Structures are given as structure tokens and as C-alpha cells.
Amino acid sequence: MLVEMTELLGRQIYTPDGRLLGEVDNVVVDVEASKIDGLYVGETSPMLVDDSRPTNVPYRWVSAVNDVVLLKYFPKRVSLKKTGPARGTESESAAVPAR
């Protein structure tokens, strides 16, 4: 079954364990390779991503696309942490939520 890129917009994205990540707001395309590179989620679940920050989900993490998008991989939690005062940059890392 073929799905057009515009049909992906607005579809809900679920993690492998069934948690709702958010909805597809845009599709990131690698024009040179003529393939989908990722799915952009503008508002993510605060239970999965710190501050509900926008996230680009690599398309290689997608397991299935039908009425919803199912992922075969997603970190337990995505958080941003500072790498240090000398560098002054932020990096993304997966962290296990506190229980």
C-alpha cells in the first residue's frame, strides 16, 4: 500500500509501548535521495519529551503507517541537558524517567 506524504499530516504517532507521542505536523524530505527523512512533531507529549519540545522522528524508526504511525523505536524519555559552561551548547539525550 502506498501512502502519499500529505496523507501523513495529522496522523497520530505511537511509541512501541503504545504511548502517544503527538501528531505529524510536517514531513522532512531528503530531496537528493528522494526519500522521507523524518516526521516532524510540533507538540509532543510532556511524558516523553521535556517541555513538549518539537521533535523530528527519524523515518527509520517507523514500523508501520496506517490510520496511525507506529514506531519500532523511541527513547524512554528525551531530555535536554547542558554540556557544560565552557561550551554553552545543549545536546539531546535519552534519559529514564524517575519513578
C-alpha positions, 0 to 999 in steps of 0.5 A: 500500500502506498501512502502519499506524504500529505496523507501523513499530516495529522496522523497520530504517532505511537511509541512501541509501548503504545504511548502517544507521542503527538501528531505529524505536523510536517514531513522532512524530505531528503530531496537528493535521495528522494526519500522521507527523512523524518516526521516532524512533531510540533507538540509532543507529549510532556511524558516523553519529551521535556517541555513538549519540545518539537521533535523530528522522528527519524523515518527509520524508526517507523514500523508501520503507517496506517490510520496511525504511525507506529514506531519500532523505536523511541527513547524512554524519555528525551531530555535536554541537558547542558554540556557544560559552561565552557561550551554553552551548547545543549545536546539531546539525550535519552534519559529514564524517567524517575519513578 
